[in-house]
Amino acid sequence: MSKDLGKHTNAIGVDLSVGLTRAEEGAISNLKKLAKKWPKTLWLWSGSGSLFVMKYSLAEKPDGRIKGGTSVDAKGIVERIDGIPNDGGDW
């Protein structure tokens, strides 16, 4: 957390003055640690409220999409992660 005009903010400037629990801070810390050692061959995809681990080499295109389209290639799915609420939408 950084100080910005007396407010606690995160890396993208969101006000955290309401505070996080120790469990929430720990979860975020663990996710950041995981990101540092995440294999470059895998990526995460969120769709319809489900979080999936994808492997690039199993999809038809190197970026994980189906050839000729913009859809994610389901052949790239290697695992579904349950228990982490998520949203595939954009800001």
WOSULQUI-V434956 format. One record per pair of residues at least 4 apart in sequence whose C-alpha atoms are under 6 Angstrom apart, sorted by the first residue. I is the first residue (numbers start at 1). GAP is how many residues later the second one is. D is the distance in whole Angstrom. If there is no record, write none. Layout:
BEGIN
i/gap/d
I/GAP/D
I/GAP/D
END
This chain:
BEGIN
i/gap/d
1/8/6
1/9/5
2/6/6
2/7/6
3/4/6
3/5/5
8/7/6
8/8/5
8/9/5
9/4/5
9/5/5
9/6/5
9/7/5
10/4/5
20/4/6
22/4/6
34/4/6
41/14/6
41/15/6
42/12/5
42/13/5
43/10/6
43/11/5
44/8/6
44/9/5
44/10/6
45/6/6
45/7/5
46/4/6
46/5/5
46/42/5
47/41/5
49/37/6
49/38/6
51/29/6
51/30/5
52/27/6
52/28/4
52/29/6
53/25/6
53/26/5
54/22/5
54/23/5
54/24/6
55/21/5
56/6/6
56/8/5
58/17/6
58/18/5
59/5/5
59/14/6
59/16/6
59/17/5
60/6/5
60/7/6
61/4/5
61/6/6
64/8/6
64/9/6
65/5/6
65/6/5
65/7/4
65/8/5
66/5/6
66/7/5
END
